[in-house]
Amino acid sequence: MKIEISNNGAIFEMDKDAALSNELNASNSPVLFGCRTGICGTCLVTIDEVDGEVTPPSSDEKELLEIIAPDNSNARLACMIKASCNMKLTYIGEK
């Protein structure tokens, strides 16, 4: 899977279903990770483009997104996303 970070055009190749937090962190991506459990919001991204289906957010992730990105239906926590398809993300960080 190809994951592009639109902030700087970086493209990362990942195995299908790889955890973005592991792969992006190991690849020195611009996306920062704090807790890696979906409670800090440090890895907040928007999903701008996909060529398939992205696993929907868990109820816990939805709850945090309603607080830190209430008006952004494309917001997700990168630590909770798996590489299920090619994606273009924008890193917006902790809000």
C-alpha positions in Angstrom: 0.0 0.0 0.0 1.1 3.5 -0.7 0.6 6.1 2.0 1.3 9.7 1.0 1.6 12.6 3.4 0.5 15.6 1.5 2.2 18.1 3.8 5.5 17.2 2.3 4.7 14.8 -0.5 6.5 11.9 1.2 5.3 8.5 0.1 5.6 5.3 2.2 5.2 1.8 1.0 3.5 -0.5 3.5 2.3 -4.1 3.7 -1.4 -4.5 3.6 -2.9 -4.1 7.1 0.3 -2.7 8.6 -0.2 -0.3 11.4 0.5 3.2 10.2 2.0 4.2 13.6 4.7 1.5 13.4 5.5 2.1 9.7 5.4 5.9 9.7 7.4 6.2 12.9 10.1 3.8 11.6 10.3 5.8 8.4 10.8 9.2 9.9 7.5 10.6 8.6 6.3 14.1 9.6 3.4 12.5 11.5 4.2 12.6 15.2 2.9 9.9 17.6 2.4 10.3 21.3 0.4 7.6 23.2 -0.2 5.3 20.2 -3.5 4.3 21.9 -5.9 6.9 20.5 -6.2 9.2 23.5 -3.8 12.1 23.0 -4.6 13.3 19.5 -1.0 14.0 18.5 -1.3 12.0 15.3 -4.4 13.7 14.0 -4.7 13.5 10.2 -7.3 14.0 7.5 -7.9 11.3 5.0 -7.9 13.2 1.7 -8.0 10.4 -0.8 -8.3 6.6 -0.8 -8.6 4.0 -3.4 -10.5 1.5 -1.3 -12.1 1.1 2.1 -10.5 2.3 5.3 -11.5 0.6 8.5 -14.0 2.8 10.3 -13.0 4.4 13.6 -13.8 2.6 16.9 -16.2 4.2 19.3 -13.3 5.4 21.4 -11.7 7.1 18.4 -15.0 8.6 17.4 -15.4 10.0 20.9 -12.0 11.8 20.8 -12.5 13.0 17.2 -15.8 14.6 18.3 -13.8 16.7 20.8 -10.6 17.5 18.8 -12.0 17.7 15.2 -15.8 18.1 15.6 -16.4 19.7 12.1 -14.0 17.4 10.2 -15.6 14.2 8.9 -12.3 13.1 7.3 -10.3 13.4 10.5 -8.7 10.2 11.9 -6.0 9.3 14.4 -3.1 7.8 12.4 -2.3 5.5 15.3 -5.6 3.7 14.8 -5.4 3.3 11.0 -4.2 0.2 9.2 -2.8 0.3 5.6 -5.9 -1.3 4.0 -5.6 0.7 0.7 -3.6 3.5 -0.9 -4.2 6.7 1.0 -3.3 10.4 0.9 -3.2 12.0 4.3 -2.6 15.5 5.7 -1.1 15.7 9.1 -2.8 18.3 11.2 -1.4 17.3 14.6 -2.8 17.7 18.1 -5.7 20.2 18.4 
